[in-house]
Amino acid sequence: MIMPMKMLEESLNRQVSLLLKDNRVLEGTLTGYDEHMNMVLEDVEESGENVTRKLGTVVIRGGSNVVRIVPK
């Protein structure tokens, strides 16, 4: 099992997919994170209920909102 912080370190400047608690999926390039697993993603595309939209740069609160992180 890979530890979350190690996975974030290995995914820096790469594409990731985040599943959020509200079932939205964000895909973008992970450009930064901190010890609380807050993340900065660039060129983000959001997929949700019958909707796909481009969001640009997004800051995500890691601990409370993210269910799953998948490196691409």
C-alpha angles and dihedrals in degrees: 000000000000118000115240096238092049090050091050090050091051092046096051111131090008134104116273135177119218125197109206127205091253089059095252116137120216120195122187148109115300105227101165147000140174139214091276090058092248105154139202116211127184131203089021123185118194123210121191141137103343090324134106120177140162115244104176113209117009135182113211125197100228108197100051106029110036120085099172139007118201121185113219 
